[in-house]
Structures are given as structure tokens and as C-alpha cells.
Amino acid sequence: MTNTIIIAEIGVNHNGSVELAKQLIDVAASCGADFAKFQSFTADSLVTSNASKAPYQVMNTKSDSTQHSMLKSLELSRESHFELKNYCKTKNIGFMTSSFDVKGINLVKDLQIEYLKIPSGEITNFLLLEKAADFKGKIILSTGMASLEEIGEALEVLLSKNNDKERISLLQCTTEYPAPLDSLNLLAMRTIKDTFKLNVGFSDHSLGSEAAVAAVALGASVVEKHITLDNDMNGPDHKSSLMPDEFKLFVQMIRNVEKALGSGIKYPSEPELKNIPIVRKSLVALKKIKIGEKFTRDNVGSKRPGYGISPMFYLDFLGTCSREDYEPDDLIKPIDV
């Protein structure tokens, strides 16, 4: 099985600090994540000056200031993006970022990175999708808040200039922070996959790790999860993020589930082979049987060990005559077939 791509969603948990961003990259790399992901936006192009915050943003930032003022403090400069990309390279972890506007997509192209990530809120943003259609690399599209119809409309735009569907992955997502478990609808991944015939994954905003682990078992090829140094930091996403030790366990759990899923081909596994003769059964004499005596249900049965004749041949023996004497628990010999 191909390894699930695990994205450590740093997002805006750097709180506008490049040094904090580097600390989070260090943690993501040490935990075994494949990518550290950021968010590329400017407050001026993302939101109007008087737009209000979402309720979770008010709660998690302990402030009712505007979205614009909050986001302004969380911007990363163009130069910072290049610095963090290069830092990721030194830590042997991939760099990824979500684009919220056309400038963000241009930045991704200039960064020359493998993936373009489109966040859930942009799935109806025609201007961004139109620009993303020119992107030559791989695209990950989160589908939070979207209907199947809206996903289809977004894909129509994304594929308008490049019909290579294999480059696009769709992530089931619930746009709430934290997202209640009963709102995650993980089975929607199957619906999305069956409908659009694309790779699917899960953008996890819930607390804990079990939902993402379940998503991998259901076929997610990409999983992303927020990471923070401290849940008590001031910022919109820290509360719904995993701490370093939690994120390390998160990665380990996913990798263990991948091992457990196997190939899907049913066959005796290597550890089982030695146990076959121990736990399976053979045809045995249940009582003394003399030469010439017929085998019956009263004198032939099945017991361990399993290196004799399989009980699946039981009916072949019934009514035939024994060619030798047997004591109770003797294995019936093949010559008597």
C-alpha cells in the first residue's frame, strides 16, 4: 500500500513569526510528517475591512476585532515563504501552502513546489479556480461546506485547461474549529471517490486522532491535521491543533494502520504459516479400529494437530474399510482413502 501523505497544517499557528514557524517545522519533521503546510494570503485581498470573525475565531482569539485585523497579524511575506521553503528542505520535509487568491497561486508557481492546496472557502471562488487551472503540478482541494454539485462545478473549472484528473485530490472536511465528531461524515469520502473517480483524503479539524486514523482505513490517500506548540496560544486554530507529542503519536497511528490494512489479497500471512499444523485439525481415530472395520461417525473424528489428513475429506472415509489397526487419537493415514 502507498503511504498516506501526512500534512502537518501549521497554517497560521506561527502567529506571524518566522521563528515560531521554523520551530513548528522542526516539530513536524521530527514527528514524521511528509509536508509542513502554511497559508498564503494578504488580509487586504482576502477580506473586507469590516468583515466580522467566525464565532470560533472570536472564542479562540479572545477578541471581537475584525477578521481583517486578525488576519493582518498572521500574514507571511513573500520573502518569508521562500525562507521557510528552504528551511523545510534542510529538515527533509516538504513545503506546502494554501492559496486564497490569484496572488497566492502565482506565489506557489514562483516557489516551484509540487502541490497547490486550495482551501474549502475557495471552492466557489471562480477567479482562483480559473487561475489554478493553469497550475502544472498536483492540486489538493478541500471540500468543507460544499455539496457534490459545487465540487463538480469546481472540478469543471480546474480541468478546463488540463484534463489530467490524476493530479487532483479531494479532501472531505468540516469547516468548524474544532469540528464535532458527529459532523465529520467520513463516509462522504467514498461518495466523493465514487462520484468523481479521484483520489480522496481528509482534512481533520476535530479534536484527537481517531477520525483521521479511521479516514485512512476508509481509503484516504492524504490527511492533514493542525499542529501547534501550545493549545493555549492566542490564535484562531491553536485550540483544534495537536501538540508535538500528540502529533507524533498521530503519525505513528496512521503508519500502523497502513501496515494493518495490507494488500487486500486474502492468503495466510507469514506469521500464520507456522501455526497451521498447530491449530488446524486432522482425521483421527476416536476409539480402537481394527483392520477391515468400517470408518463411521462413531469411530472417526477431528482433533489437533493439523499435519494429518484434513477433516474436509471426512466423507471420503465414511463407509470405507480400515487397512490397519488404530488406537484412540491415532492419525488416520492417507493410504486408507
Order of alpha helices (4+ residues) and beta strands (2+ residues): beta-alpha-beta-alpha-alpha-alpha-alpha-beta-alpha-beta-alpha-beta-alpha-beta-alpha-beta-alpha-beta-alpha-alpha-alpha-beta-beta-alpha
